[in-house]
Amino acid sequence: MDSEHDVLAPFGEHLRRAQKMELVSNLAAGVSHHFNNLLMGILTASRLAARSLGEGHPALPYLAEIAAASDRGADLTRRLAALGRVDEVHPRALRVGEVLESARDALQVMLGENVRLELAVEAPRAVVLADPDELQQVLVNLSLNAAEAMSDGGVLQLGARCVQDPPGARPPQFPRKLGEHVEISVRDSGRGMDAQTRARVFEPFFTTKNGGTGLGLYIVHGIVQRLRGRVEVDSELGRGTTMRVLLPVHAPVEPAAPSNPRKTRILVVEDERLIRVTLRHTLTLHDFDVLIAADATEARAHFARSGDIDLMLTDMILPGPSGSELAREVLAEHPDLRVLFMSAYSRELLLQQGRITPSQPTLQKPFTDETLVGALHDLLGHRAP
């Protein structure tokens, strides 16, 4: 009979692993918070500088590289902050053409020298609503699966185009109108599949590879379903395979025409000077009337002087009272005020810590001008500044 020590030993090991993951997760979240604040300022400043320069200015390529490096840094910090957490997704508006372009080099390395990767993007500005990491996982899984079918080498083509479904072809989980879909295709010149294999290709643990897990396409299918899309397979033996991912086009509602003569007034509360300054310039360029404050004390002074502030954009972590504490205070006196929180921490972590409620809108730093302005318009009821 096993001793009590032997029986409990596995549980002790699981506990130690859980404690280690919690420690790593907390450390990663803290580091990511500071880096995201820095990246937010760098990213916004580089874009503002690029706007101020004339077309063809020799400094523009360097500013574009700074912005691109900041985007990559933000992606790394998101991955770092995700350590110890599962099923965390951050859907946002993505241009499919840009996703394919950014994935090209990494995919080519994965595919090896005997597979030539080609892009055929017919709709470079088509936008879908998806988590960038999940969409990249779809591309990686489909591409590696295609490469397996070309053991002697070949051509893999990634494509993107807007498509229309024929009448009656729209499945129940595809609620949008016909023609509002983006097709992402992965086409290989490999051996192809017979009808029996095609019928089972998305089943979990079904594989035709030696040592394969049978989970790659199953994961793809699950991700695409969560995105309200579908995956189609076109394949014949000896003629290669084309995997088509069809996703709804993301078309945000355009803001309505101005209904009041004055500009919308926004108070930005942020203790990081670079972020404060760049946000003021960004919002001014989008025709908002902007006030800035470094902490709750300065924010209170603005409310005392001006009673017509329409929206407060505040960081969560401030010197003294936090952004949520400041919001509760000013909402008690200004119940019609709109509040949008921003933080270098993820929304999931803020919810776990009880800093916000599920109904309170938040933006995770760094965010783009488009994301910010879209969130502001949504919160203001699609009222333009």
C-alpha positions as CSV (number, residue, x, y, z in Angstrom):
1,M,0.0,0.0,0.0
2,D,1.3,3.4,-0.9
3,S,2.4,5.7,1.9
4,E,0.7,8.9,2.6
5,H,3.8,10.7,1.3
6,D,3.7,8.9,-2.0
7,V,0.0,9.6,-2.5
8,L,0.3,13.3,-1.8
9,A,3.6,13.8,-3.7
10,P,2.0,14.5,-7.1
11,F,-0.3,17.1,-5.5
12,G,2.7,18.9,-3.9
13,E,4.4,19.0,-7.3
14,H,1.3,20.4,-9.0
15,L,1.1,23.1,-6.2
16,R,4.7,24.1,-6.7
17,R,4.2,24.4,-10.4
18,A,1.1,26.5,-9.9
19,Q,2.9,28.8,-7.5
20,K,5.8,29.1,-10.0
21,M,3.4,30.0,-12.8
22,E,1.6,32.5,-10.6
23,L,5.0,34.1,-9.8
24,V,6.0,34.2,-13.4
25,S,2.6,35.6,-14.4
26,N,2.7,38.4,-11.9
27,L,6.3,39.3,-12.8
28,A,5.5,39.3,-16.5
29,A,2.4,41.4,-16.0
30,G,4.5,44.1,-14.1
31,V,7.2,44.2,-16.7
32,S,4.7,44.3,-19.5
33,H,2.9,47.3,-17.9
34,H,6.1,49.4,-17.9
35,F,7.1,48.4,-21.4
36,N,3.6,49.1,-22.8
37,N,3.6,52.6,-21.4
38,L,6.9,53.3,-23.1
39,L,5.8,51.7,-26.3
40,M,2.6,53.7,-26.3
41,G,4.5,57.0,-26.2
42,I,7.1,55.9,-28.9
43,L,4.4,54.5,-31.2
44,T,2.2,57.6,-31.0
45,A,5.1,60.1,-31.3
46,S,6.5,58.4,-34.4
47,R,3.1,58.4,-36.1
48,L,2.6,62.1,-35.2
49,A,6.1,62.9,-36.5
50,A,5.3,61.1,-39.8
51,R,2.1,63.1,-40.3
52,S,4.0,66.4,-39.9
53,L,6.4,65.6,-42.7
54,G,5.7,66.0,-46.4
55,E,5.3,63.1,-48.7
56,G,8.7,61.7,-49.8
57,H,10.6,63.1,-46.8
58,P,13.8,61.1,-46.2
59,A,13.0,60.5,-42.6
60,L,9.6,58.8,-43.2
61,P,11.1,55.3,-43.8
62,Y,12.9,55.5,-40.5
63,L,9.8,56.6,-38.6
64,A,7.9,53.7,-40.2
65,E,10.6,51.4,-38.9
66,I,10.3,52.9,-35.4
67,A,6.5,52.4,-35.5
68,A,6.9,48.8,-36.8
69,A,9.4,48.0,-34.1
70,S,7.1,49.4,-31.5
71,D,4.3,47.2,-32.8
72,R,6.5,44.1,-32.6
73,G,7.5,45.1,-29.1
74,A,3.9,45.4,-28.1
75,D,3.2,42.0,-29.5
76,L,6.1,40.5,-27.4
77,T,4.8,42.1,-24.2
78,R,1.3,40.7,-24.9
79,R,2.9,37.3,-25.2
80,L,4.9,37.9,-22.1
81,A,1.8,39.0,-20.1
82,A,-0.1,35.9,-21.3
83,L,2.3,33.6,-19.4
84,G,0.3,31.6,-16.9
85,R,-3.1,32.6,-18.4
86,V,-5.1,30.6,-21.0
87,D,-7.9,31.3,-23.4
88,E,-7.2,35.1,-23.4
89,V,-8.1,36.7,-26.7
90,H,-8.0,40.3,-27.8
91,P,-10.1,40.7,-31.0
92,R,-9.4,43.9,-32.9
93,A,-9.8,45.2,-36.4
94,L,-7.1,43.7,-38.6
95,R,-6.3,44.4,-42.3
96,V,-5.8,40.9,-43.7
97,G,-3.3,42.0,-46.2
98,E,-1.0,43.5,-43.5
99,V,-1.3,40.2,-41.4
100,L,-0.2,38.1,-44.4
101,E,2.7,40.5,-45.2
102,S,3.9,40.5,-41.6
103,A,3.7,36.7,-41.4
104,R,5.6,36.1,-44.7
105,D,9.2,36.0,-43.4
106,A,8.4,33.9,-40.4
107,L,6.4,31.4,-42.5
108,Q,9.1,31.1,-45.1
109,V,11.6,30.1,-42.4
110,M,9.2,27.5,-41.0
111,L,8.4,26.1,-44.5
112,G,12.1,25.5,-45.4
113,E,14.0,26.2,-48.6
114,N,12.3,23.6,-50.8
115,V,8.9,25.4,-50.5
116,R,8.4,28.7,-52.2
117,L,6.0,31.1,-50.5
118,E,3.9,33.4,-52.7
119,L,1.4,36.1,-51.7
120,A,-1.7,36.9,-53.8
121,V,-3.5,39.7,-52.0
122,E,-6.4,41.1,-54.0
123,A,-8.1,42.9,-51.1
124,P,-5.2,44.5,-49.1
125,R,-7.5,46.8,-47.1
126,A,-10.2,44.2,-46.2
127,V,-10.7,44.2,-42.5
128,V,-11.8,41.4,-40.1
129,L,-12.3,41.4,-36.4
130,A,-10.0,38.8,-34.8
131,D,-7.2,38.3,-32.3
132,P,-3.9,38.7,-34.2
133,D,-2.3,35.8,-32.4
134,E,-5.2,33.5,-33.2
135,L,-5.2,34.6,-36.8
136,Q,-1.5,34.0,-37.1
137,Q,-2.0,30.5,-35.5
138,V,-4.5,29.7,-38.3
139,L,-2.0,30.8,-40.9
140,V,0.9,28.8,-39.3
141,N,-1.2,25.6,-38.9
142,L,-2.6,25.7,-42.4
143,S,0.8,26.5,-43.9
144,L,2.7,23.8,-42.0
145,N,0.0,21.3,-43.0
146,A,0.3,22.3,-46.6
147,A,4.1,21.9,-46.4
148,E,3.7,18.4,-45.1
149,A,1.9,17.6,-48.4
150,M,4.8,18.8,-50.4
151,S,7.6,16.6,-49.2
152,D,9.5,17.0,-52.5
153,G,9.1,20.8,-52.5
154,G,6.6,23.0,-54.3
155,V,4.7,26.3,-54.1
156,L,2.5,27.5,-51.3
157,Q,0.3,30.5,-52.1
158,L,-1.3,32.7,-49.4
159,G,-4.2,34.8,-50.8
160,A,-6.8,37.2,-49.6
161,R,-9.9,38.5,-51.4
162,C,-13.4,39.6,-50.9
163,V,-16.0,37.0,-52.0
164,Q,-19.7,36.5,-52.3
165,D,-21.7,33.4,-51.4
166,P,-24.2,32.1,-53.9
167,P,-27.8,32.2,-52.8
168,G,-28.7,29.6,-50.2
169,A,-25.0,28.9,-49.3
170,R,-24.9,31.0,-46.1
171,P,-24.8,28.8,-43.0
172,P,-26.8,29.7,-39.8
173,Q,-23.6,30.9,-37.9
174,F,-22.9,33.4,-40.8
175,P,-25.4,36.1,-40.0
176,R,-24.0,38.9,-42.2
177,K,-25.2,39.8,-45.6
178,L,-24.0,38.1,-48.8
179,G,-20.8,39.5,-50.2
180,E,-19.4,40.8,-46.9
181,H,-16.8,38.1,-46.4
182,V,-13.0,37.9,-46.6
183,E,-11.5,34.7,-48.0
184,I,-8.0,33.8,-46.8
185,S,-6.7,30.9,-48.9
186,V,-3.7,28.6,-48.4
187,R,-3.0,26.7,-51.7
188,D,-0.4,24.0,-52.1
189,S,0.9,22.0,-55.0
190,G,1.1,18.8,-53.0
191,R,-0.4,15.4,-53.3
192,G,-3.9,16.3,-52.5
193,M,-6.6,14.3,-50.6
194,D,-9.2,11.8,-51.5
195,A,-12.9,12.2,-50.6
196,Q,-12.6,10.1,-47.5
197,T,-9.7,12.1,-46.1
198,R,-11.5,15.4,-46.9
199,A,-14.5,14.3,-44.9
200,R,-12.5,13.7,-41.8
201,V,-9.8,16.4,-42.1
202,F,-11.1,18.6,-39.2
203,E,-11.7,15.7,-36.8
204,P,-9.6,15.8,-33.6
205,F,-6.7,13.4,-33.6
206,F,-7.3,12.4,-37.2
207,T,-4.0,12.5,-39.1
208,T,-2.3,10.9,-42.1
209,K,1.2,11.9,-40.9
210,N,3.6,9.7,-39.1
211,G,3.9,11.1,-35.6
212,G,1.3,13.8,-36.3
213,T,-1.1,14.8,-33.5
214,G,-4.2,15.4,-35.6
215,L,-4.9,18.7,-33.8
216,G,-3.6,21.3,-36.2
217,L,-6.7,21.6,-38.4
218,Y,-9.0,20.9,-35.5
219,I,-7.6,24.0,-33.8
220,V,-8.0,26.0,-37.0
221,H,-11.6,24.9,-37.2
222,G,-12.3,26.0,-33.6
223,I,-10.7,29.4,-34.0
224,V,-12.6,30.1,-37.2
225,Q,-15.9,29.1,-35.7
226,R,-15.3,31.5,-32.8
227,L,-14.8,34.2,-35.4
228,R,-18.2,33.4,-36.9
229,G,-16.5,32.0,-40.0
230,R,-16.0,28.7,-41.7
231,V,-13.3,26.7,-43.4
232,E,-13.7,25.1,-46.8
233,V,-11.5,22.4,-48.4
234,D,-10.9,22.0,-52.1
235,S,-8.6,19.0,-52.9
236,E,-8.1,16.1,-55.3
237,L,-5.4,13.5,-55.4
238,G,-2.5,14.7,-57.5
239,R,-3.9,18.2,-57.8
240,G,-3.0,19.8,-54.5
241,T,-5.2,21.4,-51.8
242,T,-6.7,24.7,-51.2
243,M,-7.9,25.6,-47.7
244,R,-10.3,28.6,-47.6
245,V,-11.0,30.5,-44.4
246,L,-14.1,32.8,-44.8
247,L,-14.5,35.5,-42.2
248,P,-17.1,38.3,-41.9
249,V,-15.9,41.7,-43.0
250,H,-15.6,44.1,-40.1
251,A,-17.3,47.3,-41.1
252,P,-17.6,49.7,-38.1
253,V,-20.6,52.1,-38.2
254,E,-19.5,55.5,-39.4
255,P,-20.0,58.3,-36.9
256,A,-23.0,60.5,-37.5
257,A,-22.8,64.0,-38.6
258,P,-22.2,66.6,-35.9
259,S,-25.3,67.5,-34.0
260,N,-23.9,70.3,-31.8
261,P,-21.9,73.4,-32.8
262,R,-19.1,72.9,-30.3
263,K,-16.3,70.4,-30.4
264,T,-16.5,67.4,-28.0
265,R,-14.3,68.1,-25.0
266,I,-12.2,65.3,-23.7
267,L,-10.1,65.3,-20.5
268,V,-7.0,63.1,-20.7
269,V,-5.7,62.0,-17.3
270,E,-2.2,60.3,-17.6
271,D,0.9,60.6,-15.5
272,E,3.4,59.6,-18.3
273,R,4.3,62.9,-19.9
274,L,5.1,61.5,-23.4
275,I,1.8,59.7,-23.6
276,R,-0.1,62.7,-22.3
277,V,1.4,65.0,-24.9
278,T,1.0,62.6,-27.8
279,L,-2.6,61.9,-26.9
280,R,-3.4,65.6,-26.8
281,H,-1.9,66.1,-30.3
282,T,-3.6,63.0,-31.7
283,L,-7.0,63.9,-30.4
284,T,-6.6,67.5,-31.5
285,L,-5.9,66.3,-35.0
286,H,-9.2,64.4,-34.9
287,D,-10.9,67.7,-34.0
288,F,-11.6,67.1,-30.3
289,D,-11.2,69.8,-27.7
290,V,-8.6,68.4,-25.4
291,L,-7.7,69.1,-21.7
292,I,-4.8,67.2,-20.0
293,A,-4.1,66.3,-16.4
294,A,-1.3,64.4,-14.8
295,D,-3.2,63.2,-11.7
296,A,-6.5,63.3,-9.9
297,T,-5.8,66.8,-8.4
298,E,-5.3,68.4,-11.8
299,A,-8.4,66.6,-13.1
300,R,-10.5,67.9,-10.3
301,A,-9.3,71.4,-11.1
302,H,-10.5,71.1,-14.7
303,F,-13.9,69.9,-13.6
304,A,-14.1,72.9,-11.2
305,R,-13.3,75.3,-14.0
306,S,-15.2,73.7,-16.8
307,G,-18.5,71.9,-16.4
308,D,-18.9,70.9,-20.0
309,I,-16.4,68.0,-20.2
310,D,-18.0,65.3,-22.3
311,L,-15.6,62.4,-21.7
312,M,-12.7,61.5,-19.5
313,L,-9.9,59.3,-20.8
314,T,-8.0,58.2,-17.8
315,D,-5.1,55.8,-17.0
316,M,-5.9,53.2,-14.3
317,I,-2.7,53.7,-12.4
318,L,-2.1,57.3,-11.2
319,P,-0.1,58.9,-8.4
320,G,-2.6,59.2,-5.5
321,P,-6.2,58.2,-6.3
322,S,-6.4,55.7,-9.1
323,G,-8.3,56.2,-12.3
324,S,-11.3,54.2,-11.1
325,E,-11.4,56.1,-7.8
326,L,-11.3,59.4,-9.8
327,A,-14.1,58.2,-12.0
328,R,-16.3,57.3,-9.1
329,E,-15.7,60.7,-7.6
330,V,-16.5,62.8,-10.7
331,L,-19.4,60.7,-11.8
332,A,-21.1,61.4,-8.5
333,E,-21.2,65.1,-9.6
334,H,-21.3,64.7,-13.4
335,P,-23.5,61.6,-14.0
336,D,-23.7,62.3,-17.8
337,L,-19.9,62.1,-18.1
338,R,-18.5,59.3,-20.3
339,V,-15.4,57.5,-19.0
340,L,-12.9,55.4,-21.0
341,F,-10.1,53.7,-19.0
342,M,-6.7,52.9,-20.5
343,S,-4.1,50.7,-19.0
344,A,-0.9,48.9,-19.9
345,Y,-2.4,45.9,-18.0
346,S,-4.8,43.6,-19.9
347,R,-8.5,44.0,-19.4
348,E,-8.7,40.4,-18.0
349,L,-6.2,41.2,-15.3
350,L,-8.0,44.4,-14.3
351,L,-11.3,42.4,-14.0
352,Q,-9.6,39.7,-11.9
353,Q,-8.2,42.4,-9.6
354,G,-11.6,44.1,-9.3
355,R,-10.3,47.4,-10.7
356,I,-13.1,47.6,-13.3
357,T,-16.5,46.0,-13.8
358,P,-17.4,44.1,-17.0
359,S,-19.5,47.1,-18.2
360,Q,-16.7,49.6,-18.0
361,P,-14.9,50.1,-21.4
362,T,-11.1,49.9,-21.5
363,L,-8.2,50.2,-23.9
364,Q,-5.0,48.3,-23.5
365,K,-1.8,50.2,-24.3
366,P,-0.4,50.5,-26.8
367,F,-3.3,51.2,-29.1
368,T,-3.6,52.8,-32.5
369,D,-5.2,56.2,-33.4
370,E,-8.0,54.3,-35.2
371,T,-8.7,52.1,-32.1
372,L,-8.8,55.1,-29.8
373,V,-11.0,57.3,-32.0
374,G,-13.4,54.3,-32.7
375,A,-13.7,53.6,-29.0
376,L,-14.5,57.3,-28.3
377,H,-17.1,57.5,-31.0
378,D,-18.7,54.3,-29.7
379,L,-18.8,55.6,-26.2
380,L,-20.2,59.0,-27.3
381,G,-23.0,57.3,-29.2
382,H,-21.3,57.7,-32.6
383,R,-21.3,61.5,-32.2
384,A,-18.5,63.1,-34.1
385,P,-16.4,65.7,-32.4
